[in-house]
Amino acid sequence: MALNAFTVDVEDWFHVCGVDDRLPTGRWNDLDSRVERTTAALLDDLGESGSGATFLIVGWVAERFPALIRDIASAGHEIGLHGHRHRRVFELSPDQLRHGLRDNLDAVRAAGVTSEIVAFRAPEWSMNQRTPWAPEVLVAEGLRVDASRAPVARVGSAAFPRRPYPLATAAGPLFEVPPLVTELAGHAVPLGWGWGLRKAEPRDVLRAIEASNRHGDPAVLTVHPWEIDPEPPYVRLPAPLAFSHYYRLAGFRARLRAVLAGASFGPLRDLPDVTSWLAC
């Protein structure tokens, strides 16, 4: 079993939510994809540190790069879903989410993944208080673990629990595994993902992980392959989105390596609470 979980949202640099005017879906096939090389680099770093991970796959990536998905699975990592076309859940209807999950799963299966798939993460943490109907759809489609509800205000709610917990739905229960957060000036801020993880020095992340473990809780980190790209493409984005997307990318791969070397990480399925949940 693992003390902490490391997760990777496998998406390309142009899979940015809410900017269809700048990066429309119809252009994706014509853009310079970098997801193969950046994901391969993450696989190298995980292998070097002896860490396991859960890779949550965008269906478009699985369709276009099936060999990459097979490489992830053959390295022993858990495979989960991250939406077929990387659309925020609150932009979808229940039927659209349902069909998107099926398409996402079909794409991963077509790539050659045969292991049980139980985990999901919504793009941009979008399965939140705006989508109270969504957990039921996940359970009805056979998913048992979700990692979409961020306990911070902008994309989720600071009232969400910070440790793993069950969610009741009409279709049955779903187990929620939130990402690592910390406090700054009395406010919950991301430490396990995004700009918060990129901003923090490795020693500070490791201290927060140790503190979480002392309380008997796992720390869940998540990254995107494009975050370790040494020369990421730049697109003019709205200011808040540009900050969250581009802030302190320089040197992030080295800082992330130091975090991987300093703590124990595995896939979501190997967290004790999740393992117990799946055994029920």
Residue, then its C-alpha position, 0 to 999 in steps of 0.5 A: m500500500a502507498l502512503n500518498a498518491f501521485t496522479v497525472d492528467v494526460e492531456d496535451w498543452f492545447h487542452v485548455c478549458g473555456v478557450d474554444d475561440r483560441l484553441p477550438t477542438g477542430r484545430w487539435n489535430d493540426l497543432d504540434s502535439r507534445v504529449e508523447r514526449t512529455t508523458a514519456a519524461l514523467l514515466d522516466d522520472l517516476g521510474e527513477s524514483g520508484s513511484g507508482a501513479t494513476f494516469l487519468i487519460v483524455g480520450w482524444v490522447a488515447e485515440r491518437f497515441p494508443a502506444l503511449i497508453r500501452d507504455i503507461a499501463s506496461a509500466g504498472h501504473e493505474i489507468g483512469l479517465h479524464g474526459h473524452r474531449h476534455r470538457r468541463v462537467f458543468e458544461l455538459s448534460p447528464d447524457q453528454l457526460r454519460h456518453g463522454l465517459r463511454d467514449n473515453l473508456d472505449a478509447v482507452r480499451a481500444a488502445g489495449v488497456t485491459s485492467e479494471i478502470v475505476a477512477f475519474r477526474a473531471p477536467e479543471w476540477s469541474m465536478n463540484q457543487r455546480t454538478p450535484w447530479a454528476p456523481e450518480v452518472l459516474v457510479a452508474e457507468g461503473l466508476r467507483v473512485d473520483a478525484s475531482r472535488a478540489p477543496v479550494a474556492r475558485v474551482g471547488s469549495a473550501a467546505f469540501p473535506r480534505r481527506p478521502y470520503p464517500l459520496a452517496t448517490a442514488a446509484g450507489p456510493l462513490f469514493e472521493v479522493p481530494p488533492l493536497v491543500t494548505e493554508l495561506a492567510g486563512h485561505a485554502v490554497p492548492l499545494g498538490w497541483g497547479w500553480g501552488l505546486r509549481k510555486a512551492e519549493p520541494r522542502d515545503v511540499l514534503r513538509a506538508i506531505e509529512a504533516s498530512n501523513r502524521h494525521g493519518d491522511p494521504a497527500v494526493l499530488t497531480v501534474h500535467p505532462w505539459e507542465i514539465d515541457p522545457e519550451p512550452p507553446y504559448v497562447r494568449l489566455p485570459a489573465p487568471l487562466a494564463f497565471s494558473h497555466y503558465y506560472r513558474l513552469a521554468g525548472f518545475r521538472a527538477r523540483l518535481r523530481a525532488v518531491l518524488a525522491g523525498a516521499s512515497f507515492g503510488p496510484l490511487r488504488d493503493l491508498p489504504d482507504v481506496t483499497s478497502w473501498l474497492a474490496c467492499 
